[in-house]
């Protein structure tokens, strides 16, 4: 069984690595963005609520995201394990998630922090060439990330669940490091 939470700044490679690892381990890669889009597409009760916020350009409230995560972790494909990407984003979400995982008897194995220096991230994101990837915007996103997530890193470190991996290495090297972590 593999149950992982991926942390890391935008551009660290979380989504890419989580997707590859989920294929390697045969467990779903669960990202909050995917969950929101799927719930809206299904037209579920939670999806309709989320859509109201999203169409107004507002952030979907924590409680609603948490309900969607709970619903997703109860689905049959998640019983053998999962990789959470982009959630939790703050300590209150992490505390809720810990309680939820305890209730459904699905403890997390590791919280993986992809550690990448800001300069490497800025260079990576500028190379992507997306319209919103201007250096000032990227640096602001990194500041917001660090402010919200540093306490989260400490939260998991204090519980002896955090494993940091150098995400500035090549894709293959990071992948090998992650496989080493989960194979013990």
N, C-alpha and C positions, 0 to 999 in steps of 0.2 A: 504494500500500500504506500502510496505517495501522496502526502498532503503538504503543499508548500504555499507560502505567501511570498510574493515578489515585491520588494521595495526598490526604489531607485529613482533618480531624477529623470525628467523628460529627456529622451535621447540616450539613456543608458543601455538600451537594448532589452528592456524587460519583456516587451511583447514578443519580440523575435525569439529570445531564449525560452520564454515560457511556452511558446507554440511548439518549438522543436522538442523540448523536454516532455511536453504532454504527449506528443506522438511517440517518443521513445518509451514512455512509461504506460501508454495506453489509458491515460486519464484526461478528463476534459480541462481545457485551458479556459478559465472563467474570468472574463474582464467585465468590469461594471458597465462599460460602454456597450458591449455586446448584449449583456443582460437587459439593459434599458431598451435597446433597439428591438430585441426579440420580444420583450413584453409588450411594447407598443404595436409591433407587427401582429402579434397574436390577438391583440385587443382585449387582453385579460383585464380584470378589475384594477390590478396594480399598474398595468401598462397604461390604462386610460388616465389614471392619476398622474403618472410620470409624464405622459404626453402633455398634459395641461401646463406643467412647469416648463418643459422643454420648448413647447411652441411659444411660450411667453419669454423665452430666452433666460429663464431663471435656473439656478442650480436646483437639482432634485434634492429635497431634504433627506438628511441622514436616515430618519425613520423609514422612509419609503425605500431607500436603497437597501437598508438592512432587511426589510421584509422581502425584497426581491432576492437578496442573497440567500435568505432562509429557504425560500421557495426553490431556488436553483440547487442548493445543496441536498434537497430532499429528492431530486430527480434520480431515476435508476442509474444513469451513467456516472453519477458522482459518488455512488456508494463505495466504489473501489479506490477512490482517491480523487484529487483535484489539484489544480494550480490556480491560485487567486492572483490576479494581476491588476494593480490599481486600486486595491482595497485591502485593508483599511487605509484611509488617508490621514487620520488623526487618532489621538489616544482614546477619546470616547468611542469611536467606531471600533478600535482594537479591543476595548473592554467589552463591548457588546458582542463582538465576534467570539471572544474567548468564552463568554457565557453560552452563546449559541452552540459552539462546537462541543462544549461540555454536555449540554442538553441532548444533542443528537449523537453523542459518543463518536465524534470524529475529530480527535485531537490533531492539531497541526504538528508536523514532523520538524520542519525548519522554516524560519523566516529568513529569506535570502535577500541580502542587501547588495545590489550591484553598485559598487563604489566607483565613481568616475569623476575625475577632476573637472571643474567647471570649464577650463580651457578646452579640454577634449570634447566636452558636450557642445560647446559653442561651435567649434570647428565642424563637428559631425552634423549639427542641425543646419548650419549655413550651407554645407555641401548638399543637403537634401533639396535645397532650392525651393522650398514652399514659400508662398507669399507672406505668411505670417512669421516666417523665420528670419526676422531682422535681429541683429545682435542685441539691441536694447531690449526688444521684446523677450528674447531668449534669456537674457540675464535677469530680467524681472521675473520670468517664470521660475527660474532657478532660485531666486531669493524667496519667493512665495513657497516653493517646494521645501526649501531648507527650514523656513520658519515653521511650517506645519509638520514636517516629517522628522526633524531632529528628535523631538520628544518621543516619537513613535519608535525610532531606532533604540533609544534608551529604554523604553518600555519593554521591548523584546529582549534587549541585552540583559536587563535585570532579571528576566525570567529564564535566562540561559537558552533561549531559542534562536538567537540571531547568529547567522553565519554571513560574514562579509566576503564577497568575491570581487576581485579586481576586474571591473567591467570595461576597462580601457584597453584590454588585450584584444587579440583577433577574435573573431566570431568562434572559430574552432577551439581556441584555447579556453575561452570562457565556457563554452559548451562542455569541454572535457573537465574543467574545474567543477562545474555543476553536477556532472555525472558522478564525480568522485565524492562530492558531498552526500548525494542521496544513496550511494551504494555503501556508504559508511567506511 
